[in-house]
Amino acid sequence: MIPKDLRYTKDHEWVRLEGDRATVGVTHHAQGQLGDIVFVELPPVGRRVRRGEKVAAVESVKAVGEVFAPLSGEIAEVNTVLEGSPDLVNKDPYGKGWLFTLRLADPGEVGELLDAAAYEEFLKGAR
């Protein structure tokens, strides 16, 4: 259930790296904890963010989950499809439910992210 080709944060964001860009979403675990997603607040394109900074929010019928920048950079694109279909975060968290892409400011930060095995171990400890 945890894709091996992605990197992860302890805040339950996933990152797909493609050159100097990173696509970001919330993990299957996170969307499961939140429940049915009813609204997604996305950051503006062009906003510069630092790793660890709150950049988006995912609202469900149960709670609001904050989304933090897993890496520093500039918001290059947001998934505007989520404005009309926020439930894609539940249905396809690693695909059509992505949130935004970042143009990386410091590719060296990637080393701070967890690989799939480390994220799986982290989840075992969090239960």
C-alpha atoms as an extended CHARMM CRD file, in Angstrom:
* protein
*
       127  EXT
         1         1  MET       CA              0.0000000000        0.0000000000        0.0000000000  PROA      1               0.0000000000
         2         2  ILE       CA              3.0460000000        2.2930000000        0.3930000000  PROA      2               0.0000000000
         3         3  PRO       CA              4.4770000000        3.0470000000       -3.0680000000  PROA      3               0.0000000000
         4         4  LYS       CA              8.1970000000        2.2730000000       -3.1630000000  PROA      4               0.0000000000
         5         5  ASP       CA              9.0870000000        5.0050000000       -5.6800000000  PROA      5               0.0000000000
         6         6  LEU       CA              8.0240000000        7.9000000000       -3.4440000000  PROA      6               0.0000000000
         7         7  ARG       CA              9.5980000000        9.6490000000       -0.4610000000  PROA      7               0.0000000000
         8         8  TYR       CA              7.6930000000       10.4830000000        2.7380000000  PROA      8               0.0000000000
         9         9  THR       CA              7.5630000000       12.7980000000        5.7440000000  PROA      9               0.0000000000
        10        10  LYS       CA              6.6210000000       12.0490000000        9.3330000000  PROA      10              0.0000000000
        11        11  ASP       CA              3.6960000000       14.4510000000        8.7680000000  PROA      11              0.0000000000
        12        12  HSD       CA              2.3070000000       11.9480000000        6.2180000000  PROA      12              0.0000000000
        13        13  GLU       CA              3.0550000000       13.8040000000        3.0040000000  PROA      13              0.0000000000
        14        14  TRP       CA              4.4140000000       11.9270000000        0.0080000000  PROA      14              0.0000000000
        15        15  VAL       CA              6.8300000000       13.3150000000       -2.5770000000  PROA      15              0.0000000000
        16        16  ARG       CA              7.3790000000       12.2030000000       -6.1770000000  PROA      16              0.0000000000
        17        17  LEU       CA             10.6710000000       13.6060000000       -7.4640000000  PROA      17              0.0000000000
        18        18  GLU       CA             11.1020000000       14.4710000000      -11.1380000000  PROA      18              0.0000000000
        19        19  GLY       CA             14.2520000000       16.4560000000      -11.8250000000  PROA      19              0.0000000000
        20        20  ASP       CA             14.0390000000       19.7750000000       -9.9850000000  PROA      20              0.0000000000
        21        21  ARG       CA             10.3220000000       19.3170000000       -9.2890000000  PROA      21              0.0000000000
        22        22  ALA       CA              8.4860000000       17.5110000000       -6.5470000000  PROA      22              0.0000000000
        23        23  THR       CA              4.8220000000       16.5280000000       -6.6470000000  PROA      23              0.0000000000
        24        24  VAL       CA              3.2740000000       16.4470000000       -3.1690000000  PROA      24              0.0000000000
        25        25  GLY       CA              0.1960000000       14.7920000000       -1.7000000000  PROA      25              0.0000000000
        26        26  VAL       CA             -1.0330000000       13.2070000000        1.5100000000  PROA      26              0.0000000000
        27        27  THR       CA             -0.4820000000        9.5240000000        2.1540000000  PROA      27              0.0000000000
        28        28  HSD       CA             -3.1000000000        6.8150000000        2.1750000000  PROA      28              0.0000000000
        29        29  HSD       CA             -2.6180000000        6.6160000000        5.9470000000  PROA      29              0.0000000000
        30        30  ALA       CA             -3.3400000000       10.3440000000        6.3670000000  PROA      30              0.0000000000
        31        31  GLN       CA             -6.4570000000       10.3700000000        4.2120000000  PROA      31              0.0000000000
        32        32  GLY       CA             -7.7110000000        7.3000000000        6.0810000000  PROA      32              0.0000000000
        33        33  GLN       CA             -7.2350000000        9.0470000000        9.4250000000  PROA      33              0.0000000000
        34        34  LEU       CA             -9.0550000000       12.1540000000        8.1920000000  PROA      34              0.0000000000
        35        35  GLY       CA            -12.0270000000       10.3480000000        6.6630000000  PROA      35              0.0000000000
        36        36  ASP       CA            -14.1200000000       11.7370000000        3.8100000000  PROA      36              0.0000000000
        37        37  ILE       CA            -12.3860000000       14.8210000000        2.3870000000  PROA      37              0.0000000000
        38        38  VAL       CA            -14.8480000000       17.6540000000        1.6670000000  PROA      38              0.0000000000
        39        39  PHE       CA            -12.5230000000       20.6130000000        0.9590000000  PROA      39              0.0000000000
        40        40  VAL       CA             -8.8900000000       21.2330000000        0.0260000000  PROA      40              0.0000000000
        41        41  GLU       CA             -7.1980000000       24.6120000000        0.5290000000  PROA      41              0.0000000000
        42        42  LEU       CA             -4.2800000000       24.9020000000       -1.8890000000  PROA      42              0.0000000000
        43        43  PRO       CA             -1.4040000000       27.4030000000       -1.8440000000  PROA      43              0.0000000000
        44        44  PRO       CA             -1.0780000000       30.0800000000       -4.5340000000  PROA      44              0.0000000000
        45        45  VAL       CA              1.2130000000       29.3320000000       -7.4760000000  PROA      45              0.0000000000
        46        46  GLY       CA              4.4540000000       31.2850000000       -7.1210000000  PROA      46              0.0000000000
        47        47  ARG       CA              4.5050000000       31.1950000000       -3.3170000000  PROA      47              0.0000000000
        48        48  ARG       CA              7.9400000000       30.4350000000       -1.9010000000  PROA      48              0.0000000000
        49        49  VAL       CA              7.8740000000       27.9500000000        0.9690000000  PROA      49              0.0000000000
        50        50  ARG       CA             10.3730000000       26.5390000000        3.4170000000  PROA      50              0.0000000000
        51        51  ARG       CA             10.5100000000       22.9110000000        4.4560000000  PROA      51              0.0000000000
        52        52  GLY       CA              8.1720000000       22.3520000000        7.4020000000  PROA      52              0.0000000000
        53        53  GLU       CA              5.9930000000       25.4030000000        6.6760000000  PROA      53              0.0000000000
        54        54  LYS       CA              2.2080000000       24.9740000000        6.5550000000  PROA      54              0.0000000000
        55        55  VAL       CA              1.1840000000       25.3150000000        2.9100000000  PROA      55              0.0000000000
        56        56  ALA       CA             -2.2310000000       23.7010000000        2.5070000000  PROA      56              0.0000000000
        57        57  ALA       CA             -5.1500000000       22.2100000000        4.4140000000  PROA      57              0.0000000000
        58        58  VAL       CA             -7.3260000000       19.1810000000        3.8550000000  PROA      58              0.0000000000
        59        59  GLU       CA            -10.7470000000       19.3380000000        5.5010000000  PROA      59              0.0000000000
        60        60  SER       CA            -12.8400000000       16.2680000000        6.1880000000  PROA      60              0.0000000000
        61        61  VAL       CA            -16.1360000000       15.6770000000        7.9250000000  PROA      61              0.0000000000
        62        62  LYS       CA            -14.0900000000       14.8260000000       11.0550000000  PROA      62              0.0000000000
        63        63  ALA       CA            -11.1650000000       17.2560000000       11.1150000000  PROA      63              0.0000000000
        64        64  VAL       CA             -8.8760000000       19.6660000000        9.3050000000  PROA      64              0.0000000000
        65        65  GLY       CA             -5.4370000000       18.3330000000        8.4670000000  PROA      65              0.0000000000
        66        66  GLU       CA             -2.5730000000       20.7140000000        7.8330000000  PROA      66              0.0000000000
        67        67  VAL       CA             -0.1950000000       19.9660000000        4.9660000000  PROA      67              0.0000000000
        68        68  PHE       CA              3.4190000000       21.0090000000        5.4180000000  PROA      68              0.0000000000
        69        69  ALA       CA              6.0150000000       21.6530000000        2.7330000000  PROA      69              0.0000000000
        70        70  PRO       CA              8.1960000000       18.5460000000        2.6500000000  PROA      70              0.0000000000
        71        71  LEU       CA             10.9170000000       20.5240000000        0.8460000000  PROA      71              0.0000000000
        72        72  SER       CA             11.7880000000       24.1820000000        0.2850000000  PROA      72              0.0000000000
        73        73  GLY       CA             10.9280000000       25.7720000000       -3.0260000000  PROA      73              0.0000000000
        74        74  GLU       CA              8.3420000000       27.6010000000       -5.0660000000  PROA      74              0.0000000000
        75        75  ILE       CA              4.8070000000       26.3640000000       -5.7090000000  PROA      75              0.0000000000
        76        76  ALA       CA              4.8680000000       25.6100000000       -9.4400000000  PROA      76              0.0000000000
        77        77  GLU       CA              1.4200000000       24.0930000000       -9.9030000000  PROA      77              0.0000000000
        78        78  VAL       CA             -1.6740000000       23.1800000000       -7.8770000000  PROA      78              0.0000000000
        79        79  ASN       CA             -4.2420000000       20.4830000000       -8.5680000000  PROA      79              0.0000000000
        80        80  THR       CA             -7.2720000000       22.6530000000       -9.3520000000  PROA      80              0.0000000000
        81        81  VAL       CA             -9.3580000000       19.5250000000      -10.0520000000  PROA      81              0.0000000000
        82        82  LEU       CA             -9.5830000000       19.1190000000       -6.2670000000  PROA      82              0.0000000000
        83        83  GLU       CA            -11.6710000000       22.3000000000       -6.0130000000  PROA      83              0.0000000000
        84        84  GLY       CA            -14.6180000000       20.4120000000       -7.5000000000  PROA      84              0.0000000000
        85        85  SER       CA            -13.5930000000       16.8950000000       -6.4720000000  PROA      85              0.0000000000
        86        86  PRO       CA            -11.7840000000       16.9680000000       -3.1150000000  PROA      86              0.0000000000
        87        87  ASP       CA            -12.7120000000       13.3060000000       -2.6270000000  PROA      87              0.0000000000
        88        88  LEU       CA             -9.9410000000       12.3850000000       -5.1010000000  PROA      88              0.0000000000
        89        89  VAL       CA             -7.5920000000       12.6790000000       -2.1210000000  PROA      89              0.0000000000
        90        90  ASN       CA             -9.4780000000        9.6960000000       -0.6260000000  PROA      90              0.0000000000
        91        91  LYS       CA            -10.0110000000        7.7570000000       -3.8490000000  PROA      91              0.0000000000
        92        92  ASP       CA             -6.5440000000        8.1520000000       -5.3950000000  PROA      92              0.0000000000
        93        93  PRO       CA             -4.1180000000        9.7500000000       -2.8980000000  PROA      93              0.0000000000
        94        94  TYR       CA             -0.9840000000        8.7870000000       -4.8800000000  PROA      94              0.0000000000
        95        95  GLY       CA             -2.4320000000        9.6540000000       -8.2900000000  PROA      95              0.0000000000
        96        96  LYS       CA             -5.2110000000       12.0990000000       -9.1660000000  PROA      96              0.0000000000
        97        97  GLY       CA             -5.3850000000       13.2710000000       -5.5290000000  PROA      97              0.0000000000
        98        98  TRP       CA             -1.9980000000       15.0550000000       -5.6030000000  PROA      98              0.0000000000
        99        99  LEU       CA             -2.0220000000       18.5600000000       -4.1080000000  PROA      99              0.0000000000
       100       100  PHE       CA              0.7800000000       20.6870000000       -5.5890000000  PROA      100             0.0000000000
       101       101  THR       CA              4.1950000000       20.6650000000       -7.2140000000  PROA      101             0.0000000000
       102       102  LEU       CA              7.2870000000       22.4510000000       -5.9690000000  PROA      102             0.0000000000
       103       103  ARG       CA             10.2490000000       23.7770000000       -7.9220000000  PROA      103             0.0000000000
       104       104  LEU       CA             13.0200000000       22.7650000000       -5.5150000000  PROA      104             0.0000000000
       105       105  ALA       CA             15.2320000000       25.4060000000       -3.9240000000  PROA      105             0.0000000000
       106       106  ASP       CA             17.6190000000       22.9420000000       -2.2520000000  PROA      106             0.0000000000
       107       107  PRO       CA             17.7290000000       19.4130000000       -3.7300000000  PROA      107             0.0000000000
       108       108  GLY       CA             19.9600000000       18.4150000000       -0.8000000000  PROA      108             0.0000000000
       109       109  GLU       CA             16.8830000000       18.4350000000        1.4610000000  PROA      109             0.0000000000
       110       110  VAL       CA             15.6240000000       15.2970000000       -0.3030000000  PROA      110             0.0000000000
       111       111  GLY       CA             17.9980000000       13.2910000000        1.8900000000  PROA      111             0.0000000000
       112       112  GLU       CA             15.8780000000       14.2600000000        4.9200000000  PROA      112             0.0000000000
       113       113  LEU       CA             12.8150000000       12.4380000000        3.5510000000  PROA      113             0.0000000000
       114       114  LEU       CA             11.9460000000        8.8480000000        4.4250000000  PROA      114             0.0000000000
       115       115  ASP       CA             11.9940000000        6.0630000000        1.8680000000  PROA      115             0.0000000000
       116       116  ALA       CA              9.0620000000        3.6310000000        1.7490000000  PROA      116             0.0000000000
       117       117  ALA       CA             10.6360000000        1.1420000000        4.1790000000  PROA      117             0.0000000000
       118       118  ALA       CA             11.4490000000        3.8530000000        6.7370000000  PROA      118             0.0000000000
       119       119  TYR       CA              7.9360000000        5.3270000000        6.4390000000  PROA      119             0.0000000000
       120       120  GLU       CA              6.4180000000        1.8900000000        6.9650000000  PROA      120             0.0000000000
       121       121  GLU       CA              8.5310000000        1.4580000000       10.1170000000  PROA      121             0.0000000000
       122       122  PHE       CA              7.4760000000        4.9230000000       11.2820000000  PROA      122             0.0000000000
       123       123  LEU       CA              3.8040000000        3.9750000000       10.8740000000  PROA      123             0.0000000000
       124       124  LYS       CA              4.3090000000        0.8200000000       12.9570000000  PROA      124             0.0000000000
       125       125  GLY       CA              5.6820000000        2.9680000000       15.7750000000  PROA      125             0.0000000000
       126       126  ALA       CA              2.8520000000        5.4810000000       15.4770000000  PROA      126             0.0000000000
       127       127  ARG       CA              0.1180000000        2.9260000000       16.0890000000  PROA      127             0.0000000000
